Amino acid sequence: MTDVPSTRGAEVGRRIGVGLMYGLFKPRVLGSWRVPASGPVIFAVNHSHNIDGPMVMGVAPRPTHFLIKKEAFVGPLDPFLTGIGQLKVDRHSTDRTAIARALGVLEQGGVLGIFPEGTRGEGDFASIRAGLAYFAVRSGAPIVPVAVLGSSDRPGRLTKALPPLRSRVDVVFGDPFDAVEGVRSSDTGGGGRRAGGSGRRTRKALDEATARIQKQLTAHLENARRFTGR
């Protein structure tokens, strides 16, 4: 049986993220009230800078388990990231262990964080992978789009790998939506948990879900940029 990372570990990570992100930068969090207070949720986050994941972990209203490339789990970061409930994934193969652990997070009513573009880039959701659709369709969890804006505007003077200290970074949470059209977010089982996915995991169904997801994420990003002036 695959071990599922603990919510307690992710909560520790969230508290560490709060201290670091608010200590180093000036996050402005918008729409966090849109995140369902309980039950499985998938955060779909645009990715243009290394701090995007830690930023979302620190400002999100619920502890988050991110799928993170295995290359980041080096040296002391390996036990640290594992200890705070983050998920190691091999992006170059079908990582069944990572898939099982991620689905386990959702099965237990937790929050799974995914960078649907697969790797750091422009952060514009122009190209997303099918993994997000798979997890959403398989679990039935609603997707909350998250736009991180300002993290890659310009490098810091002291550390080029980070934005300027005390610079403003906007994190905008969008309305939850379902990967499969016609499935209502209110279709839940006992205890506020969703009853399960649609079961349709054919290539055609996943392609349709991916197209729907990309449309929703792109619209959210455009609205977030318009609203924040970024």
N, C-alpha and C positions, 0 to 999 in steps of 0.2 A: 504493500500500500504506500502511495506517495505521500510524504509529509506535506502538510499545508502550512505555510508561514502564519505565525500567530498575529492576531490583531493587536495584541499587547506590544509586540515588537514594532509594528508599524506605528503605533501611537507614540512610542519612544522616539521613532524617527521623525514623526510630525512635530514633537516638542523641540527636538534638536533643530529641525528646519525652521521653526518659528524664531528661535533665538538667532540663528545665523542670518536668515533672510532679512529680518527686521533690524538686525544689528548692522549688516553691511549695506543694505539698500533701503529704498523707500517704496515698498509694495503698495499698490492701490488695488484692492480686491473688489470686484463688481459682480453682482449676481450670485454670490455664494448661497443665498437663500433658495436658489433653484435646485440645488443638490438634494435629492431625496434623503430624508433623515435616517432611513433604515432600509434594509434590503440590498440586494446586489446592484451595483452600479459600475459602469465602465467610463472612465475619464478618457476622452480622445483629445490629446494635447498636441498642438503644433510644436515643431522642434527646430529652433534655429541657433540655440546656444546651450552650452553644458549646464547652465544653472536652471534651465527650464524645469527639469524634473524636481530638483530640490526646492525650487520656488513653489511649485504646485503642492508638493508634500507639506511645506511649511504653512501655506495659507489656506489650504482646503479645510472645510469644516469637519471632514472625517479622515481617519488614517487611511493611507493609500499604499497599495502594493504595486510597484511599477515593474513591468517587464524591462530588464536592462541587459544590454549586450554583455556576453560573458567576458569580453576583453576588459571591461571595467572592474572585474573582480580580481584584482591583482594585489599581491602583498597584503598589508593590513586591511585594505578595503574589502577583501573577500569576507572575512568573518564579520566585519562591521556591517556591510550591506545585507548580508544574510541575517544578522542579528536584528536588524530593524525591519525585517519582513519583506525585503525586496527579492525579486525573482530573476535568477540568472538564465539567460536564453542564448542558444546558439543560433544566430541568424542565417547560417549557411547550410542548415539541415533541418529536417523535421524533428524538432526537439520534443519528444513525447513526454519527457519528465517535466519540462517547463509548461507544456500544454496542460498536463494533468494537474499541476500545482495551481496554475492560473484558474482553471475551471473549479478547482477546490475552493479557492478564495471566493468565487462567485456563489458556489453552492452553499457556502457558510454565511452568505449575506454580506460579504465584504466589498471593498472598492478596488477595482483593478485599473491601474494606469497604463495606457498604451500610447506610444508615438506611432500613429498609423502610417506615417511616411517611411518608417523603418529605420531611418538614419537622419542625422542632423543635416539640414539643408537650408532652403529659403524659408521654411516654416509657413508655407502658403497652402498646404493640403493639395498641391497640384497633382501629386501622384501618391496614392495610398495603396497599401498592400491588403490582401484578402484576409489577413489574420484577424483584424478587428471584426470583420463581418462574421468570421467563424465563431469567435467567442460570443458575440452578441446573439447570433442565431442559435447556437448550441445551448446557451444559458438562458436566453430570454431576457437578459438584463438590459435595462435602458441605457442609452449612451448619452453622456453629458459632454458636449463640446467645450473645450477649454482653450482660449486664446491667450498666449503669453506674448506681450508686446513691449518692446523697448529693451529687451535683454541683449539684442545684437546691434543696437543703433551705432555704438562706437566703443572701442576698447578702452579699458581703464589706463590711467597713466602709470600706476604702480605695478599692476598685473594685467598684461595684455589679454590673458585668458578669461578675465572677468570684466563685466561692465564697470564703469566708474563708480567708486564708492559713493554711497548715499544718492545714487541716481534713481529715478522713478521707473519702476517696472509695473505695468498694468497686467492683471490677471482677470480675465473676463469669463465667467461661467455662463453657459447657455442653457436653454430649456432642454430637458430630457426628451429623447425621441427613441423610437424603436427601429431596428434595422430592417424589419419586415413590415411593409405598409399594411395597415389594417389591424395590427396587433396593438391593443391598447395598453398603456403603462399601468392602468388600474387593474389589469388581469393578474391578480396575485393570489397566492395561496395563503395559508394561515400565518399569523404573526407578521403580516405586511410583506411577506416574501413572495416573489413571483412564482407562479406555478411551474414554469419551465419554458424551454424554447419551443419553437414551432416544429422542430424535428426535420424540416426540409433543409438538408445540407448538401444537396446536389451542386455541381459546379454552376449550373444556371442560376440556382437560387442564391448562391454566394456572390455571383457576379452582379445579380440584380440588387442584392443588399449592399454590396460595395459601392455601386453607382449611386444608390439612394443616400448612403452615408456620406460620400464625397460631396454631394450636392448640399446636404445639410451642414457639413463642416465648413464648406466654402462660404455659404451664406452667413454663418455665424461669424466667421473671421472678418468678412466685409462689414458686417454690422458693428463688430467690436472696434474695428479701425475707424469707422465713421464716428462712433460714439466717443472714442477716446482722442480722436484727432491724430492718431499714429499713422 
